[in-house]
Amino acid sequence: MTVTVLTWGGLFPVGKIVLATLDPYYLTVIRYGTASVLLLVILMLVEGPRALAELQRDPRRGRLLFFGTLGFAGFSLFTFAGLKTTTAEQAAVINGMQPLMMALVLWAVRGIRPAKVTQACIALAFAGCVIVVSRGDLGAALVLLALVANNLYARWAMKRSWQRLDAV
């Protein structure tokens, strides 16, 4: 858990510094382009060419590409674009709403209604987040959009077992 907290905690301040010299779009392309190539090489070394052949035959590959791009590159792009005009602290506060967003996505998409006390807590947390970060800042809205993109992917991926194919 410590590694996870440090990794996510460092995303916003480090991203803010990097954005002083690199555009959010190029940062996203470099970050995920490099990772995709490396993970594809690992996939080929571990599973061999049959992994790609299996993916080419899978009728779900288009949805994997769409939701994978939305969840990973969409999250990154919206986060970095938002960080251009908002603070790292604001982005971190918004990102802390990730579990709340998932509850709302599951409610909207699958009809899994949170308990009344959970709904009240979500409303209170959302109101607090808006009060803390908004100030009419478009960057804060883009970081919030990053959470929506990531949660839509996560919700879609929950009902699939793509562990092996996520590298692609």
C-alpha positions in Angstrom: 0.0 0.0 0.0 2.8 2.4 0.7 4.1 2.1 -2.8 0.7 2.8 -4.2 0.2 5.9 -2.0 3.7 7.2 -2.9 3.1 6.6 -6.6 -0.3 8.3 -6.7 0.8 11.0 -4.3 3.7 11.9 -6.5 1.7 12.0 -9.7 0.3 15.5 -9.3 3.4 17.5 -8.0 5.7 15.7 -10.4 3.3 16.0 -13.3 2.9 19.8 -12.6 6.7 20.2 -12.8 7.0 18.2 -16.0 4.2 20.2 -17.6 6.4 23.3 -17.4 8.4 21.8 -20.3 6.2 19.2 -21.9 2.7 19.4 -23.4 0.0 17.2 -21.7 -0.6 15.4 -25.1 3.0 14.6 -25.7 3.5 13.5 -22.1 0.6 11.1 -22.4 1.8 9.7 -25.7 5.3 9.2 -24.4 4.2 7.7 -21.2 1.7 5.2 -22.6 3.5 4.7 -25.9 6.6 3.6 -24.1 4.7 1.5 -21.6 2.7 -0.2 -24.3 5.8 -1.2 -26.3 7.5 -2.5 -23.1 4.5 -4.5 -22.0 4.0 -5.9 -25.5 7.6 -7.1 -25.5 7.1 -8.7 -22.1 3.8 -10.3 -23.3 5.6 -11.7 -26.4 8.5 -13.1 -24.2 6.2 -14.7 -21.7 3.3 -15.9 -23.9 4.7 -15.9 -27.4 3.1 -15.0 -30.6 -0.1 -16.9 -29.8 -1.1 -14.1 -27.4 -1.4 -11.6 -30.3 -3.1 -14.2 -32.5 -5.6 -14.8 -29.8 -6.3 -11.1 -29.5 -6.8 -10.7 -33.2 -9.5 -13.4 -33.1 -11.2 -12.0 -30.1 -14.4 -10.0 -31.1 -14.0 -7.9 -27.9 -10.7 -6.3 -29.0 -12.3 -3.1 -30.2 -13.9 -2.6 -26.8 -10.6 -3.4 -25.1 -8.9 -0.8 -27.2 -11.6 1.8 -26.5 -12.0 1.3 -22.8 -8.3 0.8 -22.2 -7.5 4.0 -24.0 -10.2 5.8 -22.1 -9.2 4.5 -18.8 -5.4 4.9 -19.0 -4.6 7.5 -21.7 -7.9 9.4 -21.0 -7.1 9.6 -17.3 -3.6 10.7 -18.0 -4.5 13.3 -20.7 -7.3 14.9 -18.7 -5.2 14.9 -15.5 -2.2 16.6 -17.2 -4.4 19.0 -19.2 -6.1 19.9 -15.9 -2.8 20.4 -14.1 -1.9 23.0 -16.6 -4.4 25.4 -15.1 -5.0 24.0 -11.6 -2.7 23.2 -8.6 -1.4 19.8 -7.7 -3.2 20.0 -4.4 -6.6 20.7 -6.1 -6.0 17.7 -8.4 -5.1 15.5 -5.5 -8.3 16.4 -3.6 -10.4 15.7 -6.7 -8.6 12.4 -7.3 -9.5 11.4 -3.7 -13.1 11.2 -5.0 -12.2 8.1 -7.1 -14.1 5.6 -4.8 -17.1 7.9 -4.8 -17.1 8.2 -8.6 -17.1 4.4 -8.9 -20.1 4.1 -6.6 -21.9 6.6 -8.9 -20.8 4.9 -12.1 -22.0 1.5 -10.8 -25.3 3.1 -9.9 -25.7 4.8 -13.3 -24.5 1.9 -15.4 -25.5 -1.3 -13.5 -28.3 0.0 -11.2 -26.3 -0.9 -8.1 -27.7 1.8 -5.7 -25.6 2.7 -2.8 -27.1 2.7 0.7 -28.7 5.9 1.8 -25.9 6.7 4.2 -23.4 6.2 1.4 -25.4 8.5 -0.9 -25.4 11.1 1.9 -21.6 10.7 2.3 -21.0 11.0 -1.4 -23.1 14.2 -1.6 -21.2 15.7 1.4 -17.8 14.7 0.0 -18.6 16.1 -3.4 -19.8 19.3 -1.9 -16.6 19.6 0.1 -14.5 18.9 -3.0 -16.4 21.6 -5.0 -15.9 24.1 -2.2 -12.2 23.4 -1.8 -11.2 23.3 -5.5 -13.6 24.9 -7.8 -13.1 28.7 -7.9 -14.4 28.4 -11.5 -11.2 26.6 -12.5 -11.4 24.6 -15.8 -8.4 22.6 -14.8 -10.2 21.2 -11.8 -13.1 20.1 -14.1 -10.6 18.3 -16.4 -9.1 16.4 -13.5 -12.6 15.4 -12.5 -13.3 14.3 -16.1 -10.1 12.1 -15.7 -11.8 10.3 -12.9 -14.9 9.7 -15.0 -12.8 8.2 -17.8 -10.8 6.0 -15.4 -14.0 4.8 -13.6 -15.8 4.0 -16.9 -12.8 1.8 -17.9 -12.6 0.2 -14.5 -16.3 -0.6 -14.4 -16.1 -2.2 -17.9 -12.9 -4.1 -17.0 -14.5 -5.5 -13.8 -16.6 -8.0 -15.7 -13.7 -9.2 -17.9 -10.5 -11.0 -17.2 -8.0 -9.1 -19.4 -5.0 -9.4 -17.2 -2.9 -11.0 -19.9 -4.2 -8.7 -22.7 -4.0 -5.4 -20.8 -0.4 -5.1 -22.0 -1.7 -4.7 -25.6 
